[in-house]
Every structure is written in C-alpha cells, then in structure tokens.
C-alpha cells in the first residue's frame, strides 16, 4: 500500500503545481484585445512584457505627445477596464517632433487587478 499512496501523493503534488503554474499564465490574446480598446488614438503599443513578479506587465508605447502618454496611463488604470489595479508611468521621453508622428516613448508598469479576467485561473469571458 505505501507505493500506491506515494503515487497518489505524487499525482496530487503534480496537479497542485500545474494549477499554480496555470494561475500565473496570462491570456495574451484577450489581454491584447482589451489593451487595444483602451489605447488612445494618438498612441501605439510597441512592447509588452511580463514583469518579474508575473503579477503585471511592462508596457512601452510611442505617443504623439505628453498628453497622449498620460492618457494611456489613465486608461490602463481605470477599474472599469477590468485589466489593472494600478498603472504607473516609469518614464516619458519626448524627442524632436519634426517629421515624426510619435516622438514620445512612455514606459508603464501595470499590476493586474485581483479578479481580472486575463489570467487562466480567473478566465470569465475576458474582454467581453
């Protein structure tokens, strides 16, 4: 009986590990759709990466001006969007505007809301 009990324990531990890993997985296809819907007209997302803690993302965007950069941050932080609990601007850098449509680069660190629909464990028709 001890061998069977060990197998059951191993299976149980593996299942717990699988649930733990999946709980940190982001549904990127649904997240990207929602991010696109909150991105201002005069901004374009250029990079999205999971932060070290996997409880959020680092977002980089090119914007037409400083106002568009701050509007993106405001939109991301809006609780009605069901994406993030918090979105902080890390940097905004604006260069020469001569002949450049999006001369500003904004970096934002955003932490997922606790019950956001963009993690596998919370998936409840994300972005719908």
Backbone atoms as SQL, in Angstrom:
CREATE TABLE atoms (id INTEGER PRIMARY KEY, chain TEXT, resi INTEGER, resn TEXT, atom TEXT, x REAL, y REAL, z REAL);
INSERT INTO atoms VALUES
  (1, 'A', 1, 'UNK', 'N', 0.799, -1.199, 0.000),
  (2, 'A', 1, 'UNK', 'CA', 0.000, 0.000, 0.000),
  (3, 'A', 1, 'UNK', 'C', 0.848, 1.271, 0.000),
  (4, 'A', 2, 'UNK', 'N', 2.027, 1.318, 0.624),
  (5, 'A', 2, 'UNK', 'CA', 2.818, 2.542, 0.633),
  (6, 'A', 2, 'UNK', 'C', 3.186, 3.013, -0.780),
  (7, 'A', 3, 'UNK', 'N', 3.427, 2.115, -1.730),
  (8, 'A', 3, 'UNK', 'CA', 3.782, 2.508, -3.095),
  (9, 'A', 3, 'UNK', 'C', 2.604, 3.217, -3.770),
  (10, 'A', 4, 'UNK', 'N', 1.411, 2.719, -3.595),
  (11, 'A', 4, 'UNK', 'CA', 0.220, 3.330, -4.176),
  (12, 'A', 4, 'UNK', 'C', -0.013, 4.704, -3.535),
  (13, 'A', 5, 'UNK', 'N', 0.160, 4.769, -2.236),
  (14, 'A', 5, 'UNK', 'CA', -0.025, 6.032, -1.529),
  (15, 'A', 5, 'UNK', 'C', 0.982, 7.085, -2.018),
  (16, 'A', 6, 'UNK', 'N', 2.222, 6.649, -2.262),
  (17, 'A', 6, 'UNK', 'CA', 3.240, 7.573, -2.784),
  (18, 'A', 6, 'UNK', 'C', 2.845, 8.060, -4.176),
  (19, 'A', 7, 'UNK', 'N', 2.308, 7.187, -5.022),
  (20, 'A', 7, 'UNK', 'CA', 1.883, 7.586, -6.362),
  (21, 'A', 7, 'UNK', 'C', 0.745, 8.621, -6.291),
  (22, 'A', 8, 'UNK', 'N', -0.192, 8.378, -5.390),
  (23, 'A', 8, 'UNK', 'CA', -1.310, 9.308, -5.220),
  (24, 'A', 8, 'UNK', 'C', -0.788, 10.665, -4.750),
  (25, 'A', 9, 'UNK', 'N', 0.141, 10.663, -3.817),
  (26, 'A', 9, 'UNK', 'CA', 0.728, 11.905, -3.320),
  (27, 'A', 9, 'UNK', 'C', 1.473, 12.628, -4.440),
  (28, 'A', 10, 'UNK', 'N', 2.241, 11.876, -5.245),
  (29, 'A', 10, 'UNK', 'CA', 2.972, 12.473, -6.364),
  (30, 'A', 10, 'UNK', 'C', 2.008, 13.096, -7.370),
  (31, 'A', 11, 'UNK', 'N', 0.942, 12.399, -7.707),
  (32, 'A', 11, 'UNK', 'CA', -0.052, 12.916, -8.643),
  (33, 'A', 11, 'UNK', 'C', -0.703, 14.169, -8.076),
  (34, 'A', 12, 'UNK', 'N', -1.042, 14.136, -6.811),
  (35, 'A', 12, 'UNK', 'CA', -1.656, 15.287, -6.157),
  (36, 'A', 12, 'UNK', 'C', -0.715, 16.494, -6.187),
  (37, 'A', 13, 'UNK', 'N', 0.551, 16.264, -5.881),
  (38, 'A', 13, 'UNK', 'CA', 1.529, 17.356, -5.894),
  (39, 'A', 13, 'UNK', 'C', 1.715, 17.912, -7.305),
  (40, 'A', 14, 'UNK', 'N', 1.738, 17.035, -8.304),
  (41, 'A', 14, 'UNK', 'CA', 1.875, 17.482, -9.684),
  (42, 'A', 14, 'UNK', 'C', 0.666, 18.302, -10.120),
  (43, 'A', 15, 'UNK', 'N', -0.512, 17.900, -9.693),
  (44, 'A', 15, 'UNK', 'CA', -1.728, 18.637, -10.021),
  (45, 'A', 15, 'UNK', 'C', -1.706, 20.024, -9.380),
  (46, 'A', 16, 'UNK', 'N', -1.286, 20.084, -8.122),
  (47, 'A', 16, 'UNK', 'CA', -1.182, 21.375, -7.438),
  (48, 'A', 16, 'UNK', 'C', -0.185, 22.292, -8.151),
  (49, 'A', 17, 'UNK', 'N', 0.935, 21.725, -8.587),
  (50, 'A', 17, 'UNK', 'CA', 1.934, 22.500, -9.300),
  (51, 'A', 17, 'UNK', 'C', 1.372, 23.015, -10.629),
  (52, 'A', 18, 'UNK', 'N', 0.650, 22.167, -11.343),
  (53, 'A', 18, 'UNK', 'CA', 0.051, 22.571, -12.625),
  (54, 'A', 18, 'UNK', 'C', -0.934, 23.717, -12.427),
  (55, 'A', 19, 'UNK', 'N', -1.759, 23.639, -11.408),
  (56, 'A', 19, 'UNK', 'CA', -2.732, 24.705, -11.120),
  (57, 'A', 19, 'UNK', 'C', -2.000, 25.991, -10.755),
  (58, 'A', 20, 'UNK', 'N', -0.940, 25.870, -9.982),
  (59, 'A', 20, 'UNK', 'CA', -0.164, 27.045, -9.588),
  (60, 'A', 20, 'UNK', 'C', 0.460, 27.713, -10.819),
  (61, 'A', 21, 'UNK', 'N', 1.036, 26.924, -11.706),
  (62, 'A', 21, 'UNK', 'CA', 1.650, 27.478, -12.918),
  (63, 'A', 21, 'UNK', 'C', 0.593, 28.128, -13.797),
  (64, 'A', 22, 'UNK', 'N', -0.519, 27.430, -14.016),
  (65, 'A', 22, 'UNK', 'CA', -1.578, 27.984, -14.862),
  (66, 'A', 22, 'UNK', 'C', -2.179, 29.254, -14.268),
  (67, 'A', 23, 'UNK', 'N', -2.196, 29.351, -12.952),
  (68, 'A', 23, 'UNK', 'CA', -2.782, 30.540, -12.325),
  (69, 'A', 23, 'UNK', 'C', -1.976, 31.789, -12.626),
  (70, 'A', 24, 'UNK', 'N', -0.732, 31.627, -13.043),
  (71, 'A', 24, 'UNK', 'CA', 0.110, 32.769, -13.377),
  (72, 'A', 24, 'UNK', 'C', 0.156, 33.034, -14.875),
  (73, 'A', 25, 'UNK', 'N', -0.488, 32.207, -15.674),
  (74, 'A', 25, 'UNK', 'CA', -0.454, 32.374, -17.120),
  (75, 'A', 25, 'UNK', 'C', -1.450, 33.433, -17.566),
  (76, 'A', 26, 'UNK', 'N', -1.012, 34.250, -18.461),
  (77, 'A', 26, 'UNK', 'CA', -1.819, 35.346, -18.958),
  (78, 'A', 26, 'UNK', 'C', -2.450, 34.953, -20.285),
  (79, 'A', 27, 'UNK', 'N', -3.693, 35.288, -20.461),
  (80, 'A', 27, 'UNK', 'CA', -4.391, 35.053, -21.726),
  (81, 'A', 27, 'UNK', 'C', -4.074, 36.231, -22.646),
  (82, 'A', 28, 'UNK', 'N', -2.920, 36.170, -23.313),
  (83, 'A', 28, 'UNK', 'CA', -2.442, 37.312, -24.072),
  (84, 'A', 28, 'UNK', 'C', -3.378, 37.722, -25.199),
  (85, 'A', 29, 'UNK', 'N', -4.012, 36.786, -25.861),
  (86, 'A', 29, 'UNK', 'CA', -4.890, 37.177, -26.971),
  (87, 'A', 29, 'UNK', 'C', -6.030, 38.057, -26.470),
  (88, 'A', 30, 'UNK', 'N', -6.581, 37.732, -25.333),
  (89, 'A', 30, 'UNK', 'CA', -7.672, 38.529, -24.770),
  (90, 'A', 30, 'UNK', 'C', -7.144, 39.828, -24.158),
  (91, 'A', 31, 'UNK', 'N', -5.969, 39.750, -23.535),
  (92, 'A', 31, 'UNK', 'CA', -5.363, 40.944, -22.954),
  (93, 'A', 31, 'UNK', 'C', -5.039, 41.965, -24.043),
  (94, 'A', 32, 'UNK', 'N', -4.463, 41.516, -25.150),
  (95, 'A', 32, 'UNK', 'CA', -4.112, 42.438, -26.233),
  (96, 'A', 32, 'UNK', 'C', -5.348, 43.125, -26.818),
  (97, 'A', 33, 'UNK', 'N', -6.416, 42.378, -26.947),
  (98, 'A', 33, 'UNK', 'CA', -7.665, 42.959, -27.458),
  (99, 'A', 33, 'UNK', 'C', -8.162, 44.066, -26.524),
  (100, 'A', 34, 'UNK', 'N', -8.113, 43.815, -25.236),
  (101, 'A', 34, 'UNK', 'CA', -8.559, 44.809, -24.264),
  (102, 'A', 34, 'UNK', 'C', -7.614, 46.008, -24.226),
  (103, 'A', 35, 'UNK', 'N', -6.305, 45.751, -24.328),
  (104, 'A', 35, 'UNK', 'CA', -5.342, 46.864, -24.348),
  (105, 'A', 35, 'UNK', 'C', -5.572, 47.756, -25.564),
  (106, 'A', 36, 'UNK', 'N', -5.837, 47.142, -26.701),
  (107, 'A', 36, 'UNK', 'CA', -6.091, 47.922, -27.911),
  (108, 'A', 36, 'UNK', 'C', -7.309, 48.819, -27.746),
  (109, 'A', 37, 'UNK', 'N', -8.308, 48.322, -27.049),
  (110, 'A', 37, 'UNK', 'CA', -9.530, 49.112, -26.888),
  (111, 'A', 37, 'UNK', 'C', -9.347, 50.320, -25.959),
  (112, 'A', 38, 'UNK', 'N', -8.338, 50.306, -25.105),
  (113, 'A', 38, 'UNK', 'CA', -8.121, 51.431, -24.186),
  (114, 'A', 38, 'UNK', 'C', -6.952, 52.328, -24.603),
  (115, 'A', 39, 'UNK', 'N', -6.284, 51.963, -25.693),
  (116, 'A', 39, 'UNK', 'CA', -5.158, 52.766, -26.170),
  (117, 'A', 39, 'UNK', 'C', -5.695, 53.991, -26.917),
  (118, 'A', 40, 'UNK', 'N', -5.259, 55.189, -26.522),
  (119, 'A', 40, 'UNK', 'CA', -5.724, 56.394, -27.219),
  (120, 'A', 40, 'UNK', 'C', -5.331, 56.382, -28.696),
  (121, 'A', 41, 'UNK', 'N', -6.070, 57.135, -29.492),
  (122, 'A', 41, 'UNK', 'CA', -5.822, 57.229, -30.934),
  (123, 'A', 41, 'UNK', 'C', -4.408, 57.627, -31.294),
  (124, 'A', 42, 'UNK', 'N', -3.853, 58.552, -30.548),
  (125, 'A', 42, 'UNK', 'CA', -2.543, 59.096, -30.867),
  (126, 'A', 42, 'UNK', 'C', -1.418, 58.383, -30.105),
  (127, 'A', 43, 'UNK', 'N', -1.608, 57.070, -29.920),
  (128, 'A', 43, 'UNK', 'CA', -0.605, 56.230, -29.264),
  (129, 'A', 43, 'UNK', 'C', -0.595, 54.861, -29.924),
  (130, 'A', 44, 'UNK', 'N', 0.549, 54.230, -29.883),
  (131, 'A', 44, 'UNK', 'CA', 0.667, 52.878, -30.412),
  (132, 'A', 44, 'UNK', 'C', 1.536, 52.042, -29.472),
  (133, 'A', 45, 'UNK', 'N', 1.053, 50.877, -29.111),
  (134, 'A', 45, 'UNK', 'CA', 1.811, 49.989, -28.227),
  (135, 'A', 45, 'UNK', 'C', 2.972, 49.392, -29.009),
  (136, 'A', 46, 'UNK', 'N', 4.156, 49.396, -28.403),
  (137, 'A', 46, 'UNK', 'CA', 5.329, 48.852, -29.086),
  (138, 'A', 46, 'UNK', 'C', 5.943, 47.651, -28.384),
  (139, 'A', 47, 'UNK', 'N', 5.651, 47.486, -27.101),
  (140, 'A', 47, 'UNK', 'CA', 6.216, 46.344, -26.379),
  (141, 'A', 47, 'UNK', 'C', 5.358, 46.018, -25.162),
  (142, 'A', 48, 'UNK', 'N', 5.273, 44.734, -24.889),
  (143, 'A', 48, 'UNK', 'CA', 4.535, 44.238, -23.733),
  (144, 'A', 48, 'UNK', 'C', 5.327, 43.069, -23.178),
  (145, 'A', 49, 'UNK', 'N', 5.712, 43.154, -21.910),
  (146, 'A', 49, 'UNK', 'CA', 6.468, 42.050, -21.326),
  (147, 'A', 49, 'UNK', 'C', 5.993, 41.805, -19.901),
  (148, 'A', 50, 'UNK', 'N', 6.050, 40.544, -19.513),
  (149, 'A', 50, 'UNK', 'CA', 5.644, 40.165, -18.159),
  (150, 'A', 50, 'UNK', 'C', 6.698, 40.667, -17.192),
  (151, 'A', 51, 'UNK', 'N', 6.254, 41.305, -16.124),
  (152, 'A', 51, 'UNK', 'CA', 7.201, 41.781, -15.126),
  (153, 'A', 51, 'UNK', 'C', 7.742, 40.588, -14.341),
  (154, 'A', 52, 'UNK', 'N', 8.809, 40.835, -13.604),
  (155, 'A', 52, 'UNK', 'CA', 9.469, 39.761, -12.869),
  (156, 'A', 52, 'UNK', 'C', 8.527, 38.995, -11.957),
  (157, 'A', 53, 'UNK', 'N', 7.573, 39.665, -11.373),
  (158, 'A', 53, 'UNK', 'CA', 6.678, 39.018, -10.413),
  (159, 'A', 53, 'UNK', 'C', 5.529, 38.284, -11.092),
  (160, 'A', 54, 'UNK', 'N', 5.322, 38.480, -12.391),
  (161, 'A', 54, 'UNK', 'CA', 4.223, 37.910, -13.162),
  (162, 'A', 54, 'UNK', 'C', 2.856, 38.336, -12.636),
  (163, 'A', 55, 'UNK', 'N', 2.825, 39.389, -11.868),
  (164, 'A', 55, 'UNK', 'CA', 1.544, 39.920, -11.407),
  (165, 'A', 55, 'UNK', 'C', 1.181, 41.158, -12.193),
  (166, 'A', 56, 'UNK', 'N', 1.970, 41.410, -13.218),
  (167, 'A', 56, 'UNK', 'CA', 1.720, 42.568, -14.043),
  (168, 'A', 56, 'UNK', 'C', 2.556, 42.550, -15.300),
  (169, 'A', 57, 'UNK', 'N', 2.516, 43.659, -16.018),
  (170, 'A', 57, 'UNK', 'CA', 3.251, 43.765, -17.270),
  (171, 'A', 57, 'UNK', 'C', 3.935, 45.123, -17.358),
  (172, 'A', 58, 'UNK', 'N', 4.990, 45.152, -18.154),
  (173, 'A', 58, 'UNK', 'CA', 5.643, 46.395, -18.509),
  (174, 'A', 58, 'UNK', 'C', 5.196, 46.705, -19.931),
  (175, 'A', 59, 'UNK', 'N', 4.707, 47.915, -20.127),
  (176, 'A', 59, 'UNK', 'CA', 4.156, 48.338, -21.413),
  (177, 'A', 59, 'UNK', 'C', 4.974, 49.509, -21.928),
  (178, 'A', 60, 'UNK', 'N', 5.348, 49.436, -23.200),
  (179, 'A', 60, 'UNK', 'CA', 6.018, 50.553, -23.861),
  (180, 'A', 60, 'UNK', 'C', 5.135, 50.987, -25.018),
  (181, 'A', 61, 'UNK', 'N', 5.004, 52.300, -25.168),
  (182, 'A', 61, 'UNK', 'CA', 4.200, 52.841, -26.264),
  (183, 'A', 61, 'UNK', 'C', 4.878, 54.077, -26.832),
  (184, 'A', 62, 'UNK', 'N', 4.607, 54.330, -28.101),
  (185, 'A', 62, 'UNK', 'CA', 5.009, 55.567, -28.763),
  (186, 'A', 62, 'UNK', 'C', 3.758, 56.434, -28.814),
  (187, 'A', 63, 'UNK', 'N', 3.914, 57.706, -28.487),
  (188, 'A', 63, 'UNK', 'CA', 2.757, 58.606, -28.475),
  (189, 'A', 63, 'UNK', 'C', 3.068, 59.903, -29.214),
  (190, 'A', 64, 'UNK', 'N', 2.010, 60.584, -29.620),
  (191, 'A', 64, 'UNK', 'CA', 2.152, 61.843, -30.354),
  (192, 'A', 64, 'UNK', 'C', 2.655, 62.975, -29.463),
  (193, 'A', 65, 'UNK', 'N', 2.325, 62.873, -28.156),
  (194, 'A', 65, 'UNK', 'CA', 2.725, 63.939, -27.238),
  (195, 'A', 65, 'UNK', 'C', 2.628, 63.439, -25.796),
  (196, 'A', 66, 'UNK', 'N', 3.013, 64.325, -24.882),
  (197, 'A', 66, 'UNK', 'CA', 2.998, 64.004, -23.455),
  (198, 'A', 66, 'UNK', 'C', 1.579, 63.689, -22.974),
  (199, 'A', 67, 'UNK', 'N', 0.597, 64.447, -23.468),
  (200, 'A', 67, 'UNK', 'CA', -0.795, 64.228, -23.056),
  (201, 'A', 67, 'UNK', 'C', -1.288, 62.830, -23.427),
  (202, 'A', 68, 'UNK', 'N', -0.930, 62.359, -24.605),
  (203, 'A', 68, 'UNK', 'CA', -1.340, 61.015, -25.027),
  (204, 'A', 68, 'UNK', 'C', -0.697, 59.946, -24.144),
  (205, 'A', 69, 'UNK', 'N', 0.537, 60.186, -23.731),
  (206, 'A', 69, 'UNK', 'CA', 1.232, 59.238, -22.850),
  (207, 'A', 69, 'UNK', 'C', 0.525, 59.138, -21.497),
  (208, 'A', 70, 'UNK', 'N', 0.161, 60.283, -20.944),
  (209, 'A', 70, 'UNK', 'CA', -0.524, 60.257, -19.648),
  (210, 'A', 70, 'UNK', 'C', -1.949, 59.720, -19.786),
  (211, 'A', 71, 'UNK', 'N', -2.595, 59.969, -20.935),
  (212, 'A', 71, 'UNK', 'CA', -3.939, 59.432, -21.150),
  (213, 'A', 71, 'UNK', 'C', -3.906, 57.909, -21.214),
  (214, 'A', 72, 'UNK', 'N', -2.863, 57.348, -21.823),
  (215, 'A', 72, 'UNK', 'CA', -2.720, 55.893, -21.854),
  (216, 'A', 72, 'UNK', 'C', -2.639, 55.341, -20.434),
  (217, 'A', 73, 'UNK', 'N', -1.852, 55.973, -19.594),
  (218, 'A', 73, 'UNK', 'CA', -1.725, 55.532, -18.200),
  (219, 'A', 73, 'UNK', 'C', -3.060, 55.621, -17.479),
  (220, 'A', 74, 'UNK', 'N', -3.787, 56.690, -17.682),
  (221, 'A', 74, 'UNK', 'CA', -5.103, 56.862, -17.046),
  (222, 'A', 74, 'UNK', 'C', -6.064, 55.762, -17.507),
  (223, 'A', 75, 'UNK', 'N', -6.068, 55.491, -18.806),
  (224, 'A', 75, 'UNK', 'CA', -6.955, 54.454, -19.345),
  (225, 'A', 75, 'UNK', 'C', -6.611, 53.072, -18.794),
  (226, 'A', 76, 'UNK', 'N', -5.323, 52.774, -18.689),
  (227, 'A', 76, 'UNK', 'CA', -4.905, 51.471, -18.177),
  (228, 'A', 76, 'UNK', 'C', -5.287, 51.296, -16.706),
  (229, 'A', 77, 'UNK', 'N', -5.228, 52.380, -15.948),
  (230, 'A', 77, 'UNK', 'CA', -5.525, 52.314, -14.514),
  (231, 'A', 77, 'UNK', 'C', -7.022, 52.342, -14.207),
  (232, 'A', 78, 'UNK', 'N', -7.849, 52.638, -15.187),
  (233, 'A', 78, 'UNK', 'CA', -9.298, 52.740, -14.972),
  (234, 'A', 78, 'UNK', 'C', -9.884, 51.371, -14.591),
  (235, 'A', 79, 'UNK', 'N', -10.480, 51.239, -13.398),
  (236, 'A', 79, 'UNK', 'CA', -11.013, 49.950, -12.956),
  (237, 'A', 79, 'UNK', 'C', -12.143, 49.412, -13.836),
  (238, 'A', 80, 'UNK', 'N', -12.817, 50.274, -14.581),
  (239, 'A', 80, 'UNK', 'CA', -13.897, 49.810, -15.466),
  (240, 'A', 80, 'UNK', 'C', -13.367, 48.918, -16.588),
  (241, 'A', 81, 'UNK', 'N', -12.087, 49.036, -16.900),
  (242, 'A', 81, 'UNK', 'CA', -11.499, 48.245, -17.973),
  (243, 'A', 81, 'UNK', 'C', -11.169, 46.814, -17.543),
  (244, 'A', 82, 'UNK', 'N', -11.235, 46.531, -16.263),
  (245, 'A', 82, 'UNK', 'CA', -11.005, 45.190, -15.706),
  (246, 'A', 82, 'UNK', 'C', -9.617, 44.634, -16.002),
  (247, 'A', 83, 'UNK', 'N', -8.652, 45.502, -16.225),
  (248, 'A', 83, 'UNK', 'CA', -7.328, 44.998, -16.561),
  (249, 'A', 83, 'UNK', 'C', -6.391, 45.081, -15.360),
  (250, 'A', 84, 'UNK', 'N', -6.140, 46.301, -14.910),
  (251, 'A', 84, 'UNK', 'CA', -5.106, 46.524, -13.910),
  (252, 'A', 84, 'UNK', 'C', -5.653, 47.204, -12.658),
  (253, 'A', 85, 'UNK', 'N', -5.046, 46.871, -11.528),
  (254, 'A', 85, 'UNK', 'CA', -5.377, 47.533, -10.269),
  (255, 'A', 85, 'UNK', 'C', -4.638, 48.862, -10.191),
  (256, 'A', 86, 'UNK', 'N', -3.508, 48.913, -10.886),
  (257, 'A', 86, 'UNK', 'CA', -2.648, 50.083, -10.791),
  (258, 'A', 86, 'UNK', 'C', -1.779, 50.142, -12.045),
  (259, 'A', 87, 'UNK', 'N', -1.539, 51.314, -12.553),
  (260, 'A', 87, 'UNK', 'CA', -0.637, 51.514, -13.690),
  (261, 'A', 87, 'UNK', 'C', 0.180, 52.769, -13.418),
  (262, 'A', 88, 'UNK', 'N', 1.493, 52.614, -13.357),
  (263, 'A', 88, 'UNK', 'CA', 2.376, 53.729, -13.039),
  (264, 'A', 88, 'UNK', 'C', 3.284, 54.045, -14.210),
  (265, 'A', 89, 'UNK', 'N', 3.435, 55.323, -14.494),
  (266, 'A', 89, 'UNK', 'CA', 4.384, 55.744, -15.512),
  (267, 'A', 89, 'UNK', 'C', 5.789, 55.631, -14.929),
  (268, 'A', 90, 'UNK', 'N', 6.640, 54.907, -15.633),
  (269, 'A', 90, 'UNK', 'CA', 8.041, 54.793, -15.227),
  (270, 'A', 90, 'UNK', 'C', 8.837, 55.930, -15.869),
  (271, 'A', 91, 'UNK', 'N', 8.670, 56.111, -17.182),
  (272, 'A', 91, 'UNK', 'CA', 9.348, 57.207, -17.879),
  (273, 'A', 91, 'UNK', 'C', 8.496, 57.697, -19.049),
  (274, 'A', 92, 'UNK', 'N', 8.668, 58.956, -19.371),
  (275, 'A', 92, 'UNK', 'CA', 8.148, 59.535, -20.610),
  (276, 'A', 92, 'UNK', 'C', 9.299, 60.355, -21.197),
  (277, 'A', 93, 'UNK', 'N', 9.651, 60.039, -22.420),
  (278, 'A', 93, 'UNK', 'CA', 10.702, 60.782, -23.118),
  (279, 'A', 93, 'UNK', 'C', 10.155, 61.254, -24.451),
  (280, 'A', 94, 'UNK', 'N', 10.222, 62.551, -24.681),
  (281, 'A', 94, 'UNK', 'CA', 9.769, 63.120, -25.947),
  (282, 'A', 94, 'UNK', 'C', 10.960, 63.748, -26.654),
  (283, 'A', 95, 'UNK', 'N', 11.129, 63.359, -27.927),
  (284, 'A', 95, 'UNK', 'CA', 12.222, 63.894, -28.733),
  (285, 'A', 95, 'UNK', 'C', 11.706, 64.933, -29.709),
  (286, 'A', 96, 'UNK', 'N', 12.470, 65.164, -30.721),
  (287, 'A', 96, 'UNK', 'CA', 12.117, 66.128, -31.763),
  (288, 'A', 96, 'UNK', 'C', 10.828, 65.698, -32.455),
  (289, 'A', 97, 'UNK', 'N', 9.949, 66.648, -32.688),
  (290, 'A', 97, 'UNK', 'CA', 8.669, 66.340, -33.328),
  (291, 'A', 97, 'UNK', 'C', 8.712, 66.571, -34.829),
  (292, 'A', 98, 'UNK', 'N', 9.834, 66.976, -35.356),
  (293, 'A', 98, 'UNK', 'CA', 9.950, 67.275, -36.781),
  (294, 'A', 98, 'UNK', 'C', 9.891, 65.985, -37.593),
  (295, 'A', 99, 'UNK', 'N', 8.810, 65.832, -38.355),
  (296, 'A', 99, 'UNK', 'CA', 8.658, 64.685, -39.243),
  (297, 'A', 99, 'UNK', 'C', 8.422, 63.346, -38.557),
  (298, 'A', 100, 'UNK', 'N', 8.160, 63.355, -37.275),
  (299, 'A', 100, 'UNK', 'CA', 7.942, 62.102, -36.535),
  (300, 'A', 100, 'UNK', 'C', 6.524, 62.110, -35.984),
  (301, 'A', 101, 'UNK', 'N', 5.770, 61.092, -36.327),
  (302, 'A', 101, 'UNK', 'CA', 4.370, 61.022, -35.899),
  (303, 'A', 101, 'UNK', 'C', 4.233, 60.779, -34.397),
  (304, 'A', 102, 'UNK', 'N', 5.074, 59.883, -33.856),
  (305, 'A', 102, 'UNK', 'CA', 5.016, 59.545, -32.431),
  (306, 'A', 102, 'UNK', 'C', 6.391, 59.786, -31.792),
  (307, 'A', 103, 'UNK', 'N', 6.713, 61.018, -31.454),
  (308, 'A', 103, 'UNK', 'CA', 8.048, 61.326, -30.932),
  (309, 'A', 103, 'UNK', 'C', 8.271, 60.979, -29.457),
  (310, 'A', 104, 'UNK', 'N', 7.216, 60.600, -28.754),
  (311, 'A', 104, 'UNK', 'CA', 7.347, 60.307, -27.320),
  (312, 'A', 104, 'UNK', 'C', 7.321, 58.798, -27.074),
  (313, 'A', 105, 'UNK', 'N', 8.101, 58.378, -26.109),
  (314, 'A', 105, 'UNK', 'CA', 8.094, 56.986, -25.666),
  (315, 'A', 105, 'UNK', 'C', 7.699, 56.983, -24.199),
  (316, 'A', 106, 'UNK', 'N', 6.708, 56.161, -23.857),
  (317, 'A', 106, 'UNK', 'CA', 6.270, 56.041, -22.469),
  (318, 'A', 106, 'UNK', 'C', 6.439, 54.588, -22.026),
  (319, 'A', 107, 'UNK', 'N', 6.954, 54.412, -20.822),
  (320, 'A', 107, 'UNK', 'CA', 7.074, 53.095, -20.201),
  (321, 'A', 107, 'UNK', 'C', 6.174, 53.078, -18.978),
  (322, 'A', 108, 'UNK', 'N', 5.317, 52.077, -18.928),
  (323, 'A', 108, 'UNK', 'CA', 4.337, 51.959, -17.846),
  (324, 'A', 108, 'UNK', 'C', 4.447, 50.573, -17.232),
  (325, 'A', 109, 'UNK', 'N', 4.422, 50.502, -15.911),
  (326, 'A', 109, 'UNK', 'CA', 4.354, 49.216, -15.209),
  (327, 'A', 109, 'UNK', 'C', 2.952, 49.112, -14.632),
  (328, 'A', 110, 'UNK', 'N', 2.262, 48.039, -15.017),
  (329, 'A', 110, 'UNK', 'CA', 0.869, 47.857, -14.599),
  (330, 'A', 110, 'UNK', 'C', 0.714, 46.532, -13.869),
  (331, 'A', 111, 'UNK', 'N', 0.014, 46.570, -12.742),
  (332, 'A', 111, 'UNK', 'CA', -0.230, 45.366, -11.939),
  (333, 'A', 111, 'UNK', 'C', -1.665, 44.904, -12.166),
  (334, 'A', 112, 'UNK', 'N', -1.806, 43.613, -12.455),
  (335, 'A', 112, 'UNK', 'CA', -3.128, 43.065, -12.723),
  (336, 'A', 112, 'UNK', 'C', -4.057, 43.229, -11.528),
  (337, 'A', 113, 'UNK', 'N', -5.315, 43.495, -11.815),
  (338, 'A', 113, 'UNK', 'CA', -6.340, 43.532, -10.776),
  (339, 'A', 113, 'UNK', 'C', -6.530, 42.113, -10.253),
  (340, 'A', 114, 'UNK', 'N', -6.893, 41.984, -8.993),
  (341, 'A', 114, 'UNK', 'CA', -7.018, 40.672, -8.353),
  (342, 'A', 114, 'UNK', 'C', -7.984, 39.742, -9.089),
  (343, 'A', 115, 'UNK', 'N', -9.085, 40.265, -9.551),
  (344, 'A', 115, 'UNK', 'CA', -10.086, 39.434, -10.215),
  (345, 'A', 115, 'UNK', 'C', -10.167, 39.696, -11.714),
  (346, 'A', 116, 'UNK', 'N', -9.039, 40.085, -12.302),
  (347, 'A', 116, 'UNK', 'CA', -9.068, 40.370, -13.735),
  (348, 'A', 116, 'UNK', 'C', -9.329, 39.086, -14.516),
  (349, 'A', 117, 'UNK', 'N', -9.953, 39.207, -15.660),
  (350, 'A', 117, 'UNK', 'CA', -10.292, 38.022, -16.448),
  (351, 'A', 117, 'UNK', 'C', -9.180, 37.589, -17.403),
  (352, 'A', 118, 'UNK', 'N', -7.965, 38.089, -17.221),
  (353, 'A', 118, 'UNK', 'CA', -6.884, 37.807, -18.161),
  (354, 'A', 118, 'UNK', 'C', -5.865, 36.809, -17.644),
  (355, 'A', 119, 'UNK', 'N', -6.178, 36.138, -16.553),
  (356, 'A', 119, 'UNK', 'CA', -5.358, 35.031, -16.079),
  (357, 'A', 119, 'UNK', 'C', -6.198, 33.771, -16.233),
  (358, 'A', 120, 'UNK', 'N', -5.566, 32.653, -16.572),
  (359, 'A', 120, 'UNK', 'CA', -6.306, 31.410, -16.765),
  (360, 'A', 120, 'UNK', 'C', -7.208, 31.079, -15.592),
  (361, 'A', 121, 'UNK', 'N', -6.715, 31.287, -14.386),
  (362, 'A', 121, 'UNK', 'CA', -7.466, 30.910, -13.189),
  (363, 'A', 121, 'UNK', 'C', -8.704, 31.774, -13.013),
  (364, 'A', 122, 'UNK', 'N', -8.679, 33.013, -13.568),
  (365, 'A', 122, 'UNK', 'CA', -9.800, 33.936, -13.413),
  (366, 'A', 122, 'UNK', 'C', -10.661, 34.038, -14.669),
  (367, 'A', 123, 'UNK', 'N', -10.336, 33.298, -15.711),
  (368, 'A', 123, 'UNK', 'CA', -10.984, 33.462, -17.015),
  (369, 'A', 123, 'UNK', 'C', -12.501, 33.354, -16.917),
  (370, 'A', 124, 'UNK', 'N', -13.179, 34.505, -17.203),
  (371, 'A', 124, 'UNK', 'CA', -14.650, 34.548, -17.192),
  (372, 'A', 124, 'UNK', 'C', -15.104, 35.364, -18.383),
  (373, 'A', 125, 'UNK', 'N', -14.707, 34.972, -19.571),
  (374, 'A', 125, 'UNK', 'CA', -15.038, 35.740, -20.781),
  (375, 'A', 125, 'UNK', 'C', -14.312, 37.075, -20.765),
  (376, 'A', 126, 'UNK', 'N', -12.990, 37.007, -20.713),
  (377, 'A', 126, 'UNK', 'CA', -12.174, 38.198, -20.666),
  (378, 'A', 126, 'UNK', 'C', -12.422, 39.119, -21.843),
  (379, 'A', 127, 'UNK', 'N', -12.499, 40.408, -21.534),
  (380, 'A', 127, 'UNK', 'CA', -12.617, 41.419, -22.545),
  (381, 'A', 127, 'UNK', 'C', -13.964, 41.469, -23.253),
  (382, 'A', 128, 'UNK', 'N', -14.939, 40.726, -22.766),
  (383, 'A', 128, 'UNK', 'CA', -16.242, 40.771, -23.456),
  (384, 'A', 128, 'UNK', 'C', -17.198, 41.703, -22.758);
